Amino acid sequence: MSKLNIVTIVGARPQFIKAAAVSRAVASHNNGTPAAPIVEKIVHTGQHYDENMSQVFFDQLDIPRPHLNLDIGSGTHGAQTGRTLEAIERVLLDDRPDWCLVYGDTNSTLAGALAAAKLHVPVAHVEAGLRSFNRLMPEEVNRVLTDHVSDLLFCPTDAAVTNLADEGIARGVCRVGDVMYDCALHYAAKAEAIEDEVLATLGLRPKGFFLATVHRAENTDDPERLRGIFAAFEQIATPQRPVVLPLHPRTRNRLEQEGLDAPDHVRCVEPVPYLEMVCLEKNAAVILTDSGGVQKEAYFYRVPCVTLRDETEWVETTRNGCNRLAGAEPARIVEAVAAAEGAQPEWLPMYGGGAASDEIIAMLLNTHKATCADGEGM
């Protein structure tokens, strides 16, 4: 079998962390099977400029540096997606890879999938099949369109497989588990080693604080929702149990525009690196978030979660009381926090066994081997 060439498209910091798990599986394969190597080229679209993606970010998490940064930058969805598609097309024309690997639901994900599909480069989508059923979300449009042009669809959950089946997609669907769970297990020891220092620096004690994140446009760009969320924070925060809020730049800007100050005992801090965030997640009494990734990490670490949205892609977390949808209404949020603290949910193993990345690489290799065999027989 000839070598397998992969171009990996990433556009935001969380995608680098997920892609790193698959890159480790690539390295493991190459160390064990040098006669049939996998060659991976990581392309960073530059969709998001992130000051936290410094050299420390890559060194701390053992993440491979991208081979190419397209420096697309921000802009409207159409402009950003269009520029990214054009740039990725040039990369794929030059490299002619066997697979284009995309992650999640960003504009970079959709642009990579479309560029590859139009050039007849097979597309593999990690985190396929997720649905919020809210087409007002740009992420929902991105993930639906990406799934419908993908050749291999790597699903993290049974619900994701069902969603695809409901849309008539069955071919190439693989339930592999969640690469984020791979990451949670891989980085557990590193996070534990700095846990005491992280809590001490912020003056926190285990289970003595609420952790919150707010960054989605549906919350930050709607003054009424933003005010409702912060009104709820004001009600639940106390001197003994503050709300710790790593403040996203978009949220900070919106608060300033609306003339909103953080309520008493809501401690706004700068965005924290991944391992430090893991420490805060593991030690929070309750996590309040509109982030899909943080919802899952709350589940991984068995911390009750209140989701500041009206729907979630991770529906399985809500079925046994581990995660509660509260929207942006203060009374609902406060009630959900109280219910979360008093619950004793069953934490079921729903995201695989921590080997999703290995399964992804195995599927790519098997498909490539079959393709090579078909070509030889022609």
PLY file of the C-alpha trace (Angstrom):
ply
format ascii 1.0
element vertex 378
property float x
property float y
property float z
element edge 377
property int vertex1
property int vertex2
end_header
0.00 0.00 0.00
1.32 3.47 -0.90
1.67 6.17 1.72
-1.49 7.95 2.82
-1.49 11.73 2.35
-3.85 13.80 4.52
-4.46 17.54 4.57
-5.97 18.59 7.92
-7.93 21.85 8.03
-8.25 23.72 11.33
-9.47 27.24 12.00
-9.74 27.76 15.76
-7.96 26.81 18.97
-10.35 24.00 20.03
-9.87 22.37 16.63
-6.10 22.31 17.15
-6.58 20.42 20.41
-8.86 17.86 18.73
-6.60 17.56 15.69
-3.62 16.97 17.97
-5.26 13.78 19.23
-5.50 12.47 15.67
-1.94 13.63 14.92
-0.74 11.54 17.89
-2.50 8.53 16.35
-0.73 9.30 13.06
2.62 9.38 14.84
1.85 6.12 16.63
1.02 4.44 13.33
4.19 5.73 11.68
6.33 4.49 14.58
4.79 1.04 14.35
4.32 0.71 10.59
7.16 2.64 8.90
6.65 0.81 5.60
3.21 2.40 5.10
3.54 5.91 6.49
0.87 8.56 6.85
1.91 12.04 5.76
-0.20 14.76 7.38
-0.11 18.44 6.41
-1.84 20.71 8.95
-3.33 23.87 7.46
-4.42 26.66 9.81
-6.85 28.94 8.03
-6.32 31.79 10.48
-10.09 32.16 10.85
-9.62 33.29 14.43
-6.71 35.31 15.74
-6.09 33.96 19.22
-3.42 35.40 21.49
-3.55 32.18 23.52
-2.20 30.27 20.51
1.37 31.27 21.34
4.38 28.95 21.38
3.43 28.06 24.97
0.09 26.71 23.70
1.81 24.31 21.32
4.59 23.35 23.75
2.31 22.84 26.77
-0.06 20.54 24.89
2.47 18.83 22.58
0.53 20.07 19.56
2.18 20.04 16.13
2.71 23.46 14.63
0.70 24.03 11.42
2.64 23.56 8.21
0.80 26.47 6.65
-1.14 29.49 7.99
-3.51 31.05 5.46
-4.07 34.20 7.60
-7.68 34.59 6.49
-8.76 36.71 9.47
-12.24 37.82 10.40
-15.10 39.18 8.31
-18.69 38.43 7.42
-19.57 34.76 7.11
-19.76 34.94 3.32
-16.52 36.85 2.88
-14.61 34.72 5.36
-15.89 31.43 3.95
-15.21 32.56 0.38
-11.63 33.64 1.07
-10.96 30.45 2.98
-12.41 28.25 0.24
-10.24 29.93 -2.39
-7.08 29.56 -0.30
-7.73 25.92 0.60
-8.44 25.11 -3.04
-4.92 26.27 -3.93
-3.45 24.05 -1.21
-5.38 21.00 -2.38
-4.46 21.61 -6.04
-0.79 21.74 -5.06
-0.85 18.74 -2.71
-3.51 16.46 -4.22
-3.98 14.57 -0.94
-5.80 11.28 -0.53
-8.05 12.81 2.17
-9.08 16.21 3.44
-9.80 16.01 7.17
-12.07 18.66 8.73
-13.30 19.19 12.28
-16.50 20.48 13.84
-18.58 23.34 12.49
-16.59 26.51 11.81
-16.50 28.43 8.54
-13.10 26.80 7.97
-14.76 23.39 8.25
-17.31 24.20 5.55
-14.76 25.89 3.28
-12.39 22.92 3.52
-15.16 20.44 2.81
-16.48 22.38 -0.19
-13.05 22.98 -1.69
-12.18 19.30 -1.40
-15.53 18.04 -2.70
-15.34 20.24 -5.80
-11.85 18.90 -6.53
-12.99 15.30 -5.92
-10.72 14.95 -2.89
-12.47 12.67 -0.37
-13.67 14.49 2.76
-13.57 13.05 6.28
-15.56 14.95 8.93
-14.69 14.57 12.61
-17.68 15.33 14.90
-20.18 14.51 12.17
-23.91 14.23 12.77
-24.32 16.85 15.49
-27.54 18.83 15.25
-29.09 21.65 17.26
-31.98 21.89 14.75
-31.58 25.66 14.87
-30.71 26.94 11.41
-30.27 30.46 12.79
-26.91 29.26 14.10
-24.11 29.57 11.50
-22.55 26.47 13.04
-25.65 24.42 12.27
-25.56 25.40 8.60
-21.84 24.60 8.44
-22.17 21.16 9.98
-25.20 20.11 7.91
-23.61 21.10 4.61
-20.28 19.53 5.57
-21.93 16.23 6.42
-23.71 16.10 3.08
-20.47 16.37 1.07
-18.38 14.09 3.31
-17.26 10.58 2.36
-16.37 9.43 5.88
-18.42 10.76 8.79
-16.87 10.17 12.20
-19.66 10.40 14.77
-19.01 10.87 18.49
-22.36 9.47 19.70
-25.27 7.23 18.79
-27.49 10.33 18.55
-25.22 11.71 15.83
-25.55 8.49 13.83
-29.34 8.70 14.15
-29.37 12.33 12.99
-27.50 11.38 9.83
-29.79 8.42 9.17
-32.79 10.75 9.47
-31.25 12.85 6.69
-30.64 9.82 4.48
-26.91 9.56 5.20
-25.77 6.04 5.99
-22.79 5.36 3.74
-19.42 6.10 5.32
-20.89 6.71 8.79
-18.66 5.50 11.64
-19.46 5.76 15.34
-15.93 6.18 16.72
-16.45 8.08 19.98
-15.32 11.59 20.84
-11.79 12.86 20.17
-12.34 15.39 22.97
-12.60 12.49 25.38
-9.28 11.24 24.01
-7.88 14.68 24.87
-9.42 14.68 28.35
-7.70 11.40 29.17
-4.40 12.36 27.53
-4.04 15.67 29.39
-5.44 14.52 32.75
-2.06 14.10 34.45
-0.73 17.43 33.16
-3.80 19.26 34.41
-3.65 17.56 37.81
-0.02 18.62 38.25
-0.92 22.33 38.10
-4.33 22.16 39.79
-3.32 23.43 43.24
-1.36 26.33 41.74
-4.24 27.38 39.45
-6.77 27.43 42.30
-4.38 29.18 44.68
-3.55 31.89 42.15
-7.25 32.74 41.81
-7.97 32.29 45.53
-10.42 29.45 44.92
-11.20 26.25 46.75
-12.48 23.01 45.21
-16.26 23.14 44.65
-16.27 26.65 46.12
-17.13 28.54 42.94
-19.26 28.51 39.82
-17.50 28.55 36.44
-19.13 30.38 33.52
-18.37 30.97 29.85
-20.42 33.16 27.51
-19.34 33.68 23.92
-22.02 32.65 21.39
-23.43 35.40 19.22
-27.00 34.46 20.15
-26.19 35.58 23.70
-23.59 38.29 23.24
-25.36 40.08 20.36
-28.79 40.10 22.02
-28.79 42.75 24.79
-31.82 41.23 26.50
-30.26 37.76 26.68
-26.92 39.15 27.81
-28.56 41.16 30.58
-30.61 38.14 31.62
-27.55 35.93 31.93
-25.66 38.48 34.01
-28.72 39.07 36.19
-28.70 35.35 36.96
-24.98 35.46 37.76
-25.71 38.27 40.23
-28.29 36.12 42.00
-26.16 33.00 42.36
-22.79 34.63 43.16
-21.83 35.08 46.81
-18.60 35.98 48.61
-18.24 32.34 49.59
-19.02 31.05 46.09
-18.19 33.54 43.35
-18.86 33.13 39.65
-15.54 32.88 37.78
-15.93 34.10 34.21
-13.04 33.84 31.73
-14.21 36.70 29.55
-14.29 36.20 25.79
-13.26 39.34 23.84
-16.64 39.46 22.08
-18.44 39.37 25.43
-16.19 42.04 26.91
-16.90 44.33 23.95
-20.65 43.79 24.19
-20.68 44.49 27.91
-18.87 47.76 27.31
-21.26 48.71 24.50
-24.28 48.01 26.71
-22.80 49.77 29.72
-22.98 46.59 31.78
-20.62 46.05 34.70
-19.91 42.66 36.19
-22.10 42.15 39.28
-20.59 41.79 42.72
-18.79 38.48 43.25
-18.61 37.79 39.50
-14.90 37.59 38.85
-14.06 38.35 35.24
-10.64 36.99 34.28
-8.74 36.83 31.02
-9.33 33.73 28.83
-7.30 30.89 30.33
-5.17 28.27 28.56
-6.56 24.79 28.02
-4.97 23.00 30.97
-5.89 25.79 33.38
-9.47 25.67 32.08
-9.57 21.93 32.72
-8.50 22.57 36.33
-11.31 25.12 36.78
-13.87 22.80 35.16
-12.95 19.85 37.37
-13.21 21.91 40.57
-16.33 23.96 39.87
-19.53 23.35 41.82
-21.60 23.95 38.67
-20.57 25.03 35.17
-22.72 27.55 33.28
-21.89 27.80 29.58
-23.06 28.31 26.03
-20.07 26.35 24.67
-20.58 22.89 23.23
-17.07 21.82 24.15
-17.39 22.95 27.76
-20.70 21.07 28.08
-18.92 17.87 27.15
-15.93 18.52 29.36
-18.30 19.10 32.28
-19.70 15.65 31.56
-16.24 14.07 31.28
-15.31 15.47 34.72
-18.71 14.70 36.26
-19.54 18.30 37.05
-23.18 19.46 36.77
-23.76 21.79 33.83
-26.31 24.49 33.05
-26.41 25.41 29.37
-27.18 29.04 28.59
-28.94 28.19 25.35
-32.36 26.97 24.28
-30.99 23.83 22.61
-27.85 21.72 22.54
-26.11 19.41 20.09
-25.12 17.17 23.00
-28.64 15.98 23.77
-27.47 12.83 25.54
-26.08 14.94 28.41
-29.54 16.33 29.16
-31.34 12.99 29.35
-30.19 11.99 32.81
-29.96 15.39 34.50
-26.24 15.98 34.01
-26.90 19.05 31.87
-29.86 21.43 32.02
-31.02 23.80 29.31
-31.80 27.17 30.85
-31.69 29.69 28.02
-31.10 33.28 29.12
-34.02 33.89 31.48
-32.66 34.69 34.97
-35.28 32.68 36.89
-34.71 29.60 34.72
-30.96 29.82 35.15
-31.15 30.20 38.95
-33.64 27.34 39.16
-31.44 25.13 36.96
-28.39 25.80 39.13
-30.30 24.86 42.27
-31.57 21.66 40.63
-28.10 20.79 39.37
-26.60 21.13 42.83
-29.21 18.86 44.36
-29.13 16.16 41.67
-27.34 12.84 41.74
-27.26 11.88 38.06
-25.88 8.70 36.57
-22.73 9.41 34.57
-22.94 6.89 31.75
-20.04 6.16 29.34
-21.46 7.77 26.19
-18.37 9.09 24.37
-16.35 5.99 23.66
-13.36 4.56 25.45
-10.80 7.23 24.64
-9.54 5.70 21.40
-11.58 7.66 18.84
-8.43 8.99 17.18
-7.03 5.49 16.64
-10.32 4.39 15.10
-10.33 7.39 12.77
-6.85 6.57 11.51
-7.74 2.89 11.12
-10.79 3.79 9.00
-8.78 6.16 6.81
-6.10 3.50 6.29
-8.60 0.76 5.51
-10.43 2.94 3.02
-7.15 3.97 1.39
-6.03 0.34 1.20
-9.29 -0.63 -0.48
-8.95 2.25 -2.95
-5.40 1.25 -3.80
-6.50 -2.36 -4.32
-9.30 -1.28 -6.65
-6.86 0.82 -8.65
-4.45 -2.07 -9.04
-7.21 -4.30 -10.30
-8.33 -1.93 -13.02
0 1
1 2
2 3
3 4
4 5
5 6
6 7
7 8
8 9
9 10
10 11
11 12
12 13
13 14
14 15
15 16
16 17
17 18
18 19
19 20
20 21
21 22
22 23
23 24
24 25
25 26
26 27
27 28
28 29
29 30
30 31
31 32
32 33
33 34
34 35
35 36
36 37
37 38
38 39
39 40
40 41
41 42
42 43
43 44
44 45
45 46
46 47
47 48
48 49
49 50
50 51
51 52
52 53
53 54
54 55
55 56
56 57
57 58
58 59
59 60
60 61
61 62
62 63
63 64
64 65
65 66
66 67
67 68
68 69
69 70
70 71
71 72
72 73
73 74
74 75
75 76
76 77
77 78
78 79
79 80
80 81
81 82
82 83
83 84
84 85
85 86
86 87
87 88
88 89
89 90
90 91
91 92
92 93
93 94
94 95
95 96
96 97
97 98
98 99
99 100
100 101
101 102
102 103
103 104
104 105
105 106
106 107
107 108
108 109
109 110
110 111
111 112
112 113
113 114
114 115
115 116
116 117
117 118
118 119
119 120
120 121
121 122
122 123
123 124
124 125
125 126
126 127
127 128
128 129
129 130
130 131
131 132
132 133
133 134
134 135
135 136
136 137
137 138
138 139
139 140
140 141
141 142
142 143
143 144
144 145
145 146
146 147
147 148
148 149
149 150
150 151
151 152
152 153
153 154
154 155
155 156
156 157
157 158
158 159
159 160
160 161
161 162
162 163
163 164
164 165
165 166
166 167
167 168
168 169
169 170
170 171
171 172
172 173
173 174
174 175
175 176
176 177
177 178
178 179
179 180
180 181
181 182
182 183
183 184
184 185
185 186
186 187
187 188
188 189
189 190
190 191
191 192
192 193
193 194
194 195
195 196
196 197
197 198
198 199
199 200
200 201
201 202
202 203
203 204
204 205
205 206
206 207
207 208
208 209
209 210
210 211
211 212
212 213
213 214
214 215
215 216
216 217
217 218
218 219
219 220
220 221
221 222
222 223
223 224
224 225
225 226
226 227
227 228
228 229
229 230
230 231
231 232
232 233
233 234
234 235
235 236
236 237
237 238
238 239
239 240
240 241
241 242
242 243
243 244
244 245
245 246
246 247
247 248
248 249
249 250
250 251
251 252
252 253
253 254
254 255
255 256
256 257
257 258
258 259
259 260
260 261
261 262
262 263
263 264
264 265
265 266
266 267
267 268
268 269
269 270
270 271
271 272
272 273
273 274
274 275
275 276
276 277
277 278
278 279
279 280
280 281
281 282
282 283
283 284
284 285
285 286
286 287
287 288
288 289
289 290
290 291
291 292
292 293
293 294
294 295
295 296
296 297
297 298
298 299
299 300
300 301
301 302
302 303
303 304
304 305
305 306
306 307
307 308
308 309
309 310
310 311
311 312
312 313
313 314
314 315
315 316
316 317
317 318
318 319
319 320
320 321
321 322
322 323
323 324
324 325
325 326
326 327
327 328
328 329
329 330
330 331
331 332
332 333
333 334
334 335
335 336
336 337
337 338
338 339
339 340
340 341
341 342
342 343
343 344
344 345
345 346
346 347
347 348
348 349
349 350
350 351
351 352
352 353
353 354
354 355
355 356
356 357
357 358
358 359
359 360
360 361
361 362
362 363
363 364
364 365
365 366
366 367
367 368
368 369
369 370
370 371
371 372
372 373
373 374
374 375
375 376
376 377
